Amino acid sequence: MKILVPIKRVIDVNVKVRVKADGSGVEMANAKMSMNPFDEIAIEEAVRQKEAGKASEVIAVSCGTAQNQQVLIPAMAVGADRAILVQTDVELQSLAVAKLLKVIAEKEQPQLILLGKQSTDDDANQTGQMLAALLGWPQATFASKLVIEGDKAIVTREVDGGQETLALTLPAIVTADLRLNEPRYVTLPNLMKAKKKPLETIHAADLGVDVTPRIKTLKVSEPPARKAGVMVPDIATLVAKLKNEAKVI
């Protein structure tokens, strides 16, 4: 079985995001970038399936600028066999990424596409669902457990009421939730070895996909600063403030 793992390059979650002075977007210059945390979980799960003998090959793929190699090499360092970079300088939105991945999936013919449920930059939670619709494949989102049994993927997913278990006929798409696993640490020796693994670059323009942005950002602004909290001497005062000042009761 071949597993395809899409990976996104995002601002590191430990970095404080700054808005550009003109409000046109987020300041990316000199910002530390890293692999989307949910995609780290996805690549870890794909490698675990390979180590368990359920998969024969794991392929990491990323869509974006040439700098996206920075997230593909760590993906190969944790166990992906090879990587594909769909290169473009155009700002990619969820639908454009899904269309590009559809072409890659048709070319590679994976039995499973495993990706993070959402990215930590735009939190859209759309790409996996859009890709499933474009390919006409079954899907399971927010996966907290994945078991491969023959031509079935048994997925336990997190829902508002608790958990739900689905049996998908492969090929299928699964999006990883936080509790699916804990990604392993990327060691320096493995990073050096990963640089020798195959990394194919494909230009998005050669795939015949229109990646023109369909949504225009009018303005980006920081949330308003919160007022400082106050200490109250007793419950009666708290209730009075909630009723008379905050007017929430």
C-alpha positions in Angstrom: 0.0 0.0 0.0 1.2 3.5 -0.9 0.4 6.4 1.4 0.5 10.0 0.3 1.0 12.7 3.0 0.4 16.3 2.1 2.4 18.8 4.2 2.1 22.5 4.7 4.8 25.0 5.7 3.5 27.4 8.3 4.8 30.0 10.8 6.2 28.1 13.8 3.5 27.7 16.6 6.0 29.1 19.1 6.4 32.4 17.2 4.2 35.4 18.0 2.4 36.3 14.8 2.7 40.0 13.8 0.4 41.9 11.4 1.9 44.0 8.7 1.8 47.7 9.3 -0.6 48.3 6.3 -3.0 45.5 7.5 -2.6 43.6 4.2 -1.6 40.3 5.9 0.7 38.6 8.4 4.4 39.5 8.5 6.3 36.6 7.0 9.7 38.2 6.7 12.3 36.6 9.1 9.5 34.6 10.7 10.6 31.1 11.8 8.7 28.5 9.6 8.1 24.8 10.3 5.9 21.9 9.4 2.2 22.2 10.3 1.8 20.3 13.6 -1.2 18.3 12.4 0.8 17.2 9.3 3.6 16.1 11.6 1.1 13.7 13.2 0.0 12.6 9.7 3.5 11.8 8.6 4.2 10.0 11.9 1.1 7.8 11.4 2.0 7.0 7.8 5.5 5.9 8.9 4.1 3.8 11.8 1.8 2.0 9.3 4.8 1.3 7.1 6.8 0.0 10.1 3.8 -2.2 11.0 4.0 -3.8 7.5 0.7 -2.2 6.3 2.3 0.2 3.8 5.1 -0.3 1.3 5.9 3.4 0.5 5.3 6.8 2.1 5.4 9.9 -0.1 5.4 13.4 1.3 4.1 16.2 -0.9 4.0 19.9 -0.4 2.6 22.8 -2.5 4.2 26.2 -2.4 7.5 28.0 -2.9 10.9 26.4 -3.2 11.3 27.0 0.6 8.8 24.2 1.2 11.7 21.8 0.9 12.4 22.9 4.5 9.4 20.8 5.6 9.8 17.9 3.1 13.3 17.0 4.3 12.2 16.6 7.9 9.3 14.4 6.6 11.8 12.2 4.9 14.0 12.2 8.1 11.2 10.6 10.1 10.6 7.9 7.5 9.0 9.1 4.3 10.7 7.3 1.3 10.6 10.3 -1.1 9.0 13.7 -1.5 7.3 15.8 -4.2 7.3 19.6 -4.3 4.6 21.3 -6.4 6.3 24.6 -6.8 4.5 27.9 -7.3 4.9 31.5 -6.1 1.1 32.1 -6.2 -0.7 32.3 -2.8 -2.4 29.0 -2.5 -5.8 28.6 -1.0 -7.6 25.4 0.1 -9.3 24.6 -3.2 -6.2 25.3 -5.3 -4.2 22.9 -3.0 -6.9 20.3 -3.3 -6.9 20.5 -7.1 -3.1 20.1 -7.2 -3.2 17.2 -4.8 -5.8 15.6 -7.0 -3.5 15.6 -10.0 -0.6 14.2 -7.8 -2.9 11.5 -6.5 -4.0 10.5 -10.0 -0.4 10.2 -11.0 0.9 8.3 -7.9 -2.2 6.2 -7.3 -1.9 5.9 -3.5 -4.3 3.7 -1.5 -4.4 6.2 1.4 -4.0 10.0 1.6 -3.3 11.0 5.2 -3.1 14.7 6.1 -3.6 17.0 9.0 -7.1 18.1 9.8 -6.2 21.7 9.5 -3.3 24.1 9.4 -2.4 26.4 12.3 -2.2 29.5 10.1 -5.6 29.8 8.5 -7.4 27.0 10.4 -9.6 26.4 7.3 -10.1 22.7 7.8 -11.1 22.3 4.1 -8.4 20.7 2.1 -9.0 17.1 3.0 -12.7 17.3 2.5 -12.3 19.2 -0.8 -9.8 16.6 -2.0 -12.1 13.7 -1.1 -14.9 15.4 -3.1 -12.7 16.0 -6.1 -11.5 12.4 -6.1 -14.8 10.8 -5.2 -13.1 8.9 -2.3 -14.5 8.1 1.1 -13.2 10.2 3.9 -12.8 10.2 7.7 -11.9 13.5 9.4 -10.5 14.2 12.9 -9.0 10.7 13.2 -7.7 9.7 16.7 -7.0 6.0 15.7 -6.3 4.3 12.4 -6.2 0.6 11.8 -5.6 -0.9 8.3 -7.3 -4.3 7.7 -7.0 -5.6 4.2 -8.8 -3.2 1.9 -10.4 -1.4 4.8 -9.3 1.6 6.9 -10.9 1.4 10.4 -10.9 5.0 11.7 -11.9 6.2 15.1 -12.8 9.9 14.8 -13.5 12.6 17.4 -17.0 14.1 17.2 -18.9 16.6 19.5 -20.6 13.7 21.3 -17.5 11.6 21.9 -16.1 9.1 19.3 -17.3 7.5 16.1 -15.8 4.6 14.2 -16.0 4.3 10.5 -14.9 1.6 8.1 -13.6 3.1 4.8 -13.0 1.1 1.6 -9.6 2.0 0.2 -8.5 4.2 -1.5 -9.6 6.8 1.1 -8.7 10.1 2.7 -8.1 10.5 6.5 -7.3 13.7 8.3 -5.3 13.5 11.5 -6.4 14.9 14.9 -4.2 15.8 17.8 -4.6 12.5 19.7 -3.7 10.2 16.8 -0.1 9.9 18.0 2.9 11.8 19.3 5.4 12.6 16.5 9.0 11.3 17.0 12.0 13.6 17.4 13.9 14.4 14.2 17.5 13.5 14.7 20.4 15.2 13.0 21.8 12.0 11.4 18.4 11.2 9.9 18.2 14.8 8.6 21.5 14.3 6.8 20.3 11.0 5.4 17.1 12.5 4.2 18.9 15.0 2.0 20.0 12.0 -0.1 16.4 10.7 -0.7 14.6 11.6 -3.9 12.9 15.0 -3.9 11.0 15.7 -7.2 10.0 19.2 -8.1 7.0 19.8 -10.3 5.8 23.2 -11.4 2.2 23.9 -10.7 1.7 25.5 -14.1 2.7 22.1 -15.7 -0.2 20.4 -14.0 -2.9 22.3 -15.8 -4.5 23.6 -12.6 -5.9 27.1 -12.1 -4.5 28.2 -8.7 -5.6 31.8 -8.9 -6.9 32.9 -5.4 -10.7 33.1 -5.3 -10.9 34.8 -1.9 -9.5 38.3 -1.4 -8.3 39.4 2.0 -9.5 43.0 2.6 -7.8 43.6 6.0 -5.9 41.8 8.8 -5.9 43.2 12.3 -4.9 42.1 15.7 -7.6 41.3 18.3 -8.4 44.1 20.7 -6.4 44.1 23.9 -8.1 42.6 26.9 -8.8 44.8 29.9 -7.0 43.8 33.0 -8.8 41.6 35.5 -9.8 42.7 39.0 -9.8 40.8 42.3 -13.0 40.7 44.2 -13.3 40.1 48.0 -16.2 37.7 48.0 -18.8 35.9 45.9 -21.4 38.5 46.5 -19.2 41.2 44.9 -18.5 38.9 42.0 -22.1 38.2 41.3 -22.9 41.9 41.5 -20.2 42.8 39.0 -21.3 40.0 36.6 -24.9 41.3 36.9 -24.4 45.1 36.9 -21.2 45.6 35.0 -20.6 42.7 32.7 -24.4 42.1 32.3 -24.0 38.4 31.7 -26.4 37.2 34.4 
